[in-house]
Amino acid sequence: MILVLDASMALAWMFERADAVQRDCADRAVLALTSVAGLVPPLWHVEVANALLVGERRRVITPAQSQQFLSRLDQLPITVDSALPGSRRDAVMGIARQYGLSAYDACYLDLAVRTMATLATFDNKLADAARNAGVALFE
């Protein structure tokens, strides 16, 4: 099995979710990475970095905590999709239009569809689009 992780799932490992079911799901997702392949689009690293910077600016976390989290992420078996973003542009835009997603979220759905992977997300709109596209969700 391949698990496409969107940034919301990875960030739940740093910023605890208020919902206990979501906290449990995030814990199970990180544990799943011990036995399944994790896959992300190239923009994932920028999304994670941006969320950490926002957390720092809001004084929710410190720069040291951000660095520790990034170091932990580096230890996980997460691979970046090798398809160049420009080569996926038209497909991503088509998916975004079809499901009313941002181009960012459409990157995750495109990757899950192409690789026949399970998608791990807390984004409700992306999850709905994935269901409609026949993509399995990590729950």
C-alpha positions as semicolon CSV with decimal commas, in nm:
position;residue;x (nm);y (nm);z (nm)
1;M;0,000;0,000;0,000
2;I;0,109;0,357;-0,068
3;L;-0,005;0,636;0,160
4;V;-0,024;0,987;0,014
5;L;0,007;1,226;0,308
6;D;-0,127;1,574;0,279
7;A;0,020;1,849;0,493
8;S;-0,278;1,851;0,732
9;M;-0,203;1,493;0,835
10;A;0,168;1,552;0,890
11;L;0,104;1,875;1,078
12;A;-0,131;1,692;1,314
13;W;0,184;1,524;1,446
14;M;0,305;1,869;1,558
15;F;-0,016;2,056;1,628
16;E;-0,247;1,824;1,819
17;R;-0,597;1,799;1,673
18;A;-0,884;1,894;1,905
19;D;-1,091;1,596;1,790
20;A;-0,987;1,270;1,961
21;V;-1,080;1,063;1,654
22;Q;-0,853;1,279;1,439
23;R;-0,570;1,255;1,694
24;D;-0,602;0,877;1,683
25;C;-0,607;0,879;1,302
26;A;-0,290;1,091;1,289
27;D;-0,117;0,854;1,533
28;R;-0,219;0,554;1,323
29;A;-0,095;0,723;1,006
30;V;0,253;0,783;1,145
31;L;0,261;0,424;1,271
32;A;0,149;0,299;0,929
33;L;0,464;0,448;0,781
34;T;0,661;0,169;0,946
35;S;0,502;-0,077;0,704
36;V;0,377;0,123;0,404
37;A;0,536;0,370;0,167
38;G;0,467;0,738;0,228
39;L;0,442;0,960;-0,078
40;V;0,401;1,336;-0,110
41;P;0,399;1,592;-0,391
42;P;0,691;1,837;-0,400
43;L;0,478;2,119;-0,256
44;W;0,431;1,923;0,068
45;H;0,762;2,042;0,211
46;V;0,674;2,406;0,147
47;E;0,326;2,365;0,298
48;V;0,469;2,205;0,610
49;A;0,738;2,473;0,641
50;N;0,481;2,750;0,601
51;A;0,254;2,605;0,871
52;L;0,549;2,580;1,108
53;L;0,646;2,941;1,040
54;V;0,287;3,052;1,107
55;G;0,297;2,856;1,433
56;E;0,620;3,031;1,528
57;R;0,480;3,375;1,446
58;R;0,171;3,302;1,657
59;R;0,404;3,184;1,935
60;V;0,242;2,839;1,941
61;I;0,580;2,674;1,878
62;T;0,942;2,784;1,887
63;P;1,196;2,769;1,604
64;A;1,369;2,490;1,797
65;Q;1,045;2,290;1,803
66;S;1,004;2,346;1,430
67;Q;1,355;2,215;1,369
68;Q;1,298;1,911;1,588
69;F;0,976;1,834;1,402
70;L;1,145;1,867;1,064
71;S;1,423;1,638;1,181
72;R;1,165;1,379;1,287
73;L;0,991;1,410;0,950
74;D;1,324;1,349;0,777
75;Q;1,349;1,016;0,959
76;L;1,017;0,891;0,821
77;P;1,004;0,687;0,500
78;I;0,837;0,960;0,296
79;T;0,927;0,991;-0,070
80;V;0,867;1,297;-0,286
81;D;0,689;1,229;-0,614
82;S;0,938;1,234;-0,899
83;A;0,699;1,384;-1,155
84;L;0,797;1,741;-1,228
85;P;0,521;1,983;-1,127
86;G;0,514;2,135;-1,476
87;S;0,443;1,796;-1,629
88;R;0,135;1,757;-1,407
89;R;0,003;2,113;-1,444
90;D;-0,278;2,040;-1,691
91;A;-0,395;1,731;-1,502
92;V;-0,386;1,917;-1,170
93;M;-0,585;2,207;-1,314
94;G;-0,840;1,965;-1,457
95;I;-0,882;1,792;-1,122
96;A;-0,908;2,128;-0,944
97;R;-1,179;2,241;-1,183
98;Q;-1,368;1,913;-1,171
99;Y;-1,381;1,894;-0,791
100;G;-1,365;2,263;-0,697
101;L;-1,027;2,223;-0,527
102;S;-0,729;2,452;-0,497
103;A;-0,439;2,359;-0,721
104;Y;-0,251;2,264;-0,404
105;D;-0,513;2,012;-0,294
106;A;-0,552;1,886;-0,649
107;C;-0,181;1,790;-0,643
108;Y;-0,253;1,544;-0,362
109;L;-0,555;1,399;-0,539
110;D;-0,367;1,371;-0,867
111;L;-0,085;1,186;-0,691
112;A;-0,324;0,947;-0,516
113;V;-0,509;0,873;-0,840
114;R;-0,189;0,818;-1,041
115;T;-0,034;0,586;-0,786
116;M;-0,358;0,415;-0,679
117;A;-0,269;0,516;-0,324
118;T;-0,468;0,575;-0,010
119;L;-0,498;0,943;0,080
120;A;-0,443;1,062;0,439
121;T;-0,600;1,404;0,492
122;F;-0,803;1,605;0,740
123;D;-0,918;1,844;0,467
124;N;-1,291;1,772;0,425
125;K;-1,318;1,913;0,074
126;L;-1,020;1,712;-0,043
127;A;-1,157;1,399;0,126
128;D;-1,493;1,445;-0,048
129;A;-1,320;1,490;-0,383
130;A;-1,112;1,178;-0,321
131;R;-1,423;0,974;-0,244
132;N;-1,586;1,102;-0,562
133;A;-1,275;1,011;-0,760
134;G;-1,273;0,658;-0,616
135;V;-0,962;0,712;-0,402
136;A;-0,943;0,527;-0,071
137;L;-0,908;0,739;0,241
138;F;-0,698;0,657;0,545
139;E;-0,935;0,651;0,839
